[in-house]
Amino acid sequence: MLELLAFQFASPGPVLLQIGPLVIRWYSVLILTGIIGGTLLAQRLAVRRAV
């Protein structure tokens, strides 16, 4: 049964997108998503608490 749950996947690599000299990496997308998500959450809480 455990063999059915174990699967292997290939790492996509560190680079998400490369356009000429501009390189966008996966971790930068994750950091940006966290910053945007945190900002939206803080704005929503500020409106709720009338700050």
C-alpha positions in Angstrom: 0.0 0.0 0.0 2.8 2.4 0.8 4.2 1.9 -2.7 1.1 3.4 -4.1 1.5 6.6 -2.1 5.1 7.1 -2.9 5.7 8.9 -6.2 8.6 10.7 -7.7 8.5 14.1 -9.4 11.2 16.0 -11.2 12.3 19.3 -9.9 11.2 22.1 -12.2 14.6 23.9 -11.7 15.2 27.3 -10.2 14.3 29.4 -13.2 10.6 30.0 -14.0 11.0 32.3 -16.9 13.9 33.8 -18.9 13.6 36.6 -21.4 17.0 37.7 -22.6 19.0 38.8 -19.6 15.9 38.9 -17.3 15.6 35.8 -15.2 12.6 35.2 -12.9 13.1 32.5 -10.4 10.6 30.4 -8.5 11.5 31.6 -5.1 11.0 35.2 -6.1 7.4 34.4 -7.2 6.8 32.8 -3.9 8.2 35.7 -2.0 6.1 38.2 -4.1 3.0 36.1 -3.5 3.6 36.2 0.3 4.1 40.0 0.2 1.0 40.6 -1.8 -1.1 38.2 0.3 0.1 39.8 3.5 -0.6 43.3 2.2 -4.1 42.3 1.2 -4.8 40.6 4.5 -3.5 43.6 6.5 -5.7 46.0 4.4 -8.7 43.8 5.1 -8.1 43.7 8.8 -7.5 47.4 8.9 -10.8 48.1 7.3 -12.6 45.7 9.7 -11.0 47.2 12.8 -11.5 50.8 11.4 -7.8 51.7 11.7 
